[in-house]
Amino acid sequence: MGAIAALGELKAKRVFLVADPFFRDNGMAEKVLSAARAESSEIFSRISPDPTVELAAEGTALVRAFQPDWIIALGGGSAMDCAKAMAHFSGVEAKLAAIPTTSGSGSEVTDFAILTHQQVKYPLVDKRLTPDVAILDGALLEKLPRSLVAEGGFDLISHCLEAYAAKNSGAISDCLAEEAFRTAYANLPASFAGNTQVRLDVHMAATMAAMAFSQAGLGLCHAMAHSLGGAFHVSHGKLNAILLPAVIGLNAHAAAGKYAAMARAAGLGGSGDAIGLRNLKNGLIRLRRDLGLPATLTQAGISEGQLWQKMDSIVEAALADPCCQSNPLTPEAFMVRRILEEVTK
């Protein structure tokens, strides 16, 4: 049964399982409940991408009614974000276990959750959102679709680089981010090509990167991805892939040395900071291409007209996002607009 067999050690009596619909349909949800060996259980599987406040409220009401002692999240970042919100807002004295099935969000070890309301993504940040238990099971990754390998992978890559350059970075977060980036950068192309042997390594790298940004913070790339994702419902990983090289170019005024150090750590070379920075940006662009991800917002399905129609609200939402607080440069509206212009066509 793999690592999920550890659920039996929780001694759970009443389990509320929050699962992606795919895992309800393929029987994995029932396997997880069987492993937990609870006396009673309930499954909530109405998870969708960009989970809304309304969906979380619906699940919260069910948690209150069921009164579990454990809530288990099974799925990608959306399932974990929903489960965190349900656990937090229900007021029920339940512990939370997270079983990620994609390698990117790192939500299994963070105090973050993202909910959407009226086309705006709202990051929730509270220490009480951190799961009590995280289970990384490589068997759950064997049939991971290529699109999720790519999109989760670039989310992971952006976590590493934003945490490494963040204002609150330190020796421990740097070590975690550096090792996670080196592992992910080396193994993502093979995972995308179907090599399942490297996927647990990437999975663990995603968790390490999340531990890094939980301590150090994130930055403008994530803030803009949140605002664009809320407005246009483009996947978070695609948006990170489009934005990250441009954001690094902007932040280089304050963090060129950190970016160059990361490039050297990943084997991209660069004896001087300027060369290391160039090599890092070029390496990210190659990786984006190798993973079949879009290079521009237009390629991701957002037309220039649509973008300009919502420009003011997108800029406002990005600057209001908590991720901006730890960006190495203090973001201003003209910086956000400049990046959006760079990545549009």
Salt bridges, closest charged atoms under 4 A:
ASP25 OD1 - ARG24 NH2 2.82
ASP50 OD1 - LYS121 NZ 2.83
ASP50 OD2 - HIS233 ND1 3.63
GLU54 OE2 - HIS117 ND1 3.28
GLU58 OE1 - ARG46 NH1 2.39
ASP111 OD2 - LYS127 NZ 3.31
ASP126 OD2 - ARG128 NH2 2.95
ASP155 OD1 - HIS159 NE2 3.13
ASP155 OD1 - HIS222 NE2 3.19
ASP155 OD1 - HIS236 NE2 3.26
GLU162 OE1 - HIS222 ND1 2.79
ASP174 OD2 - LYS258 NZ 3.19
GLU178 OE2 - ARG182 NH1 3.78
GLU179 OE1 - ARG182 NH2 2.57
ASP273 OD1 - ARG264 NH2 3.98
ASP312 OD1 - ARG337 NH2 2.51
ASP321 OD2 - HIS226 ND1 2.82
